[in-house]
């Protein structure tokens, strides 16, 4: 199963659903596709099993069961897949397409691609092929402990 995650942004991300639906129609995607579509209307996409929102537990289970995650460029959605060692294709919402209020998701996706955590060439067909060829994400390491140590050191040096 492939999980498509559009997040909670109130602006629609129809471009990604169009691409995924066309790939299913063309036979380029043969797996069942489950979509968390948020505020993006999804009724027209007959090949996609879409639901606006899932509970936290339902999403967690879907991430566990998915062979592949196709996600918008939000950090929470990306990191959830990366932590679970799933191949994640990240597609940033773009301001010029009316999908977000700026292009910060481009920067987020570029960073995750540069560290080997996600696939995100901008060509969904190629990215699905890369995932199917066995892409393994770089292991995720949280920076939380490092940040906490920096804060402790700063506080100790100020005392």
C-alpha positions as CSV (number, residue, x, y, z in Angstrom):
1,X,0.0,0.0,0.0
2,X,1.1,3.5,-0.7
3,X,0.2,6.3,1.7
4,X,-0.2,9.8,0.4
5,X,-0.1,12.5,3.1
6,X,-1.2,16.1,2.3
7,X,-1.2,17.4,5.9
8,X,-3.5,20.0,7.4
9,X,-2.8,23.1,5.3
10,X,-6.1,24.7,4.3
11,X,-4.9,25.4,0.7
12,X,-5.6,22.6,-1.8
13,X,-2.8,20.3,-3.1
14,X,-4.6,19.0,-6.1
15,X,-1.5,18.9,-8.2
16,X,-0.1,15.9,-6.2
17,X,-3.3,14.0,-6.2
18,X,-3.6,14.5,-10.0
19,X,-0.2,13.1,-10.5
20,X,-0.7,10.1,-8.3
21,X,-4.1,9.3,-9.8
22,X,-2.7,9.5,-13.4
23,X,0.1,7.1,-12.4
24,X,-2.5,4.6,-11.1
25,X,-4.5,5.0,-14.3
26,X,-1.4,4.5,-16.4
27,X,-0.4,1.4,-14.4
28,X,2.7,3.0,-13.1
29,X,1.4,2.5,-9.6
30,X,-0.2,-0.9,-8.9
31,X,-0.6,-0.8,-5.2
32,X,-3.6,0.4,-3.3
33,X,-3.3,4.1,-2.6
34,X,-4.7,5.5,0.6
35,X,-4.7,9.3,0.9
36,X,-5.0,11.7,3.9
37,X,-6.2,14.6,1.8
38,X,-6.9,17.2,4.5
39,X,-8.7,20.2,2.9
40,X,-8.0,19.1,-0.7
41,X,-11.1,17.9,-2.4
42,X,-10.5,14.3,-3.5
43,X,-13.9,13.1,-4.8
44,X,-12.8,13.3,-8.4
45,X,-9.9,10.9,-7.9
46,X,-11.5,7.5,-8.5
47,X,-8.4,5.5,-8.1
48,X,-7.5,6.9,-4.7
49,X,-9.0,5.8,-1.3
50,X,-9.1,9.3,0.3
51,X,-10.1,10.5,3.8
52,X,-9.7,14.0,5.0
53,X,-8.2,13.2,8.4
54,X,-7.2,10.2,10.4
55,X,-6.7,9.9,14.2
56,X,-3.1,9.8,15.4
57,X,-3.3,6.0,16.0
58,X,-4.8,5.4,12.5
59,X,-2.1,7.5,10.9
60,X,0.6,5.7,12.8
61,X,-0.8,2.3,11.7
62,X,-1.0,3.5,8.1
63,X,2.6,4.6,8.2
64,X,3.6,1.2,9.6
65,X,1.7,-0.7,6.9
66,X,2.8,1.5,3.9
67,X,5.4,0.3,1.5
68,X,6.0,3.9,0.4
69,X,5.0,7.3,1.7
70,X,4.3,10.2,-0.7
71,X,4.2,13.3,1.4
72,X,3.8,17.1,1.1
73,X,6.9,18.9,2.3
74,X,5.8,19.3,5.9
75,X,8.4,18.3,8.5
76,X,6.0,16.3,10.7
77,X,4.8,14.1,7.9
78,X,8.3,13.6,6.5
79,X,10.0,12.9,9.9
80,X,7.3,10.4,10.8
81,X,8.1,8.3,7.7
82,X,11.9,8.7,8.1
83,X,11.8,7.6,11.8
84,X,9.9,4.5,10.7
85,X,12.7,3.8,8.0
86,X,10.1,4.1,5.2
87,X,11.0,5.4,1.8
88,X,9.5,8.9,1.6
89,X,8.9,10.9,-1.6
90,X,8.5,14.5,-0.5
91,X,6.7,16.9,-2.8
92,X,6.7,20.5,-1.6
93,X,3.6,22.6,-1.8
94,X,4.4,25.6,-4.0
95,X,3.3,29.2,-3.6
96,X,3.1,29.8,-7.4
97,X,0.5,26.9,-7.6
98,X,-1.6,28.4,-4.8
99,X,-0.7,25.4,-2.5
100,X,0.9,27.4,0.3
101,X,1.6,31.0,1.3
102,X,5.3,30.8,0.5
103,X,7.9,28.2,-0.7
104,X,9.4,27.1,2.7
105,X,8.5,23.5,1.9
106,X,11.0,23.6,-1.0
107,X,13.8,24.4,1.4
108,X,12.6,21.7,3.8
109,X,12.5,19.0,1.1
110,X,15.9,20.1,-0.3
111,X,17.5,19.7,3.1
112,X,16.0,16.2,3.7
113,X,17.1,15.2,0.1
114,X,20.6,16.5,0.7
115,X,21.0,14.3,3.8
116,X,19.7,11.2,2.1
117,X,16.5,10.9,4.2
118,X,14.0,11.3,1.4
119,X,13.5,11.2,-2.4
120,X,12.5,14.5,-3.9
121,X,13.7,15.1,-7.5
122,X,10.5,16.9,-8.5
123,X,9.7,14.1,-11.0
124,X,7.1,11.8,-9.3
125,X,7.5,9.1,-11.9
126,X,11.3,9.0,-11.4
127,X,10.9,9.2,-7.6
128,X,8.5,6.2,-7.5
129,X,10.9,4.2,-9.7
130,X,13.8,5.2,-7.3
131,X,11.7,4.0,-4.3
132,X,10.8,0.7,-6.1
133,X,14.5,0.1,-6.8
134,X,15.2,-0.2,-3.1
135,X,15.9,3.3,-1.8
136,X,16.8,3.1,1.9
137,X,16.6,6.4,3.8
138,X,19.5,7.5,5.9
139,X,18.9,6.7,9.6
140,X,17.2,9.5,11.5
141,X,19.0,11.0,14.4
142,X,17.2,13.4,16.6
143,X,19.1,16.6,17.5
144,X,17.1,17.0,20.7
145,X,19.8,15.7,23.0
146,X,22.4,17.9,21.3
147,X,20.2,21.0,21.7
148,X,19.5,20.2,25.4
149,X,23.3,19.9,26.0
150,X,23.9,23.2,24.3
151,X,21.2,24.9,26.5
152,X,22.7,23.3,29.7
153,X,26.2,24.5,28.7
154,X,24.9,28.0,28.1
155,X,23.1,28.1,31.4
156,X,26.1,26.7,33.3
157,X,28.4,29.3,31.7
158,X,26.1,32.1,32.6
159,X,25.7,31.0,36.3
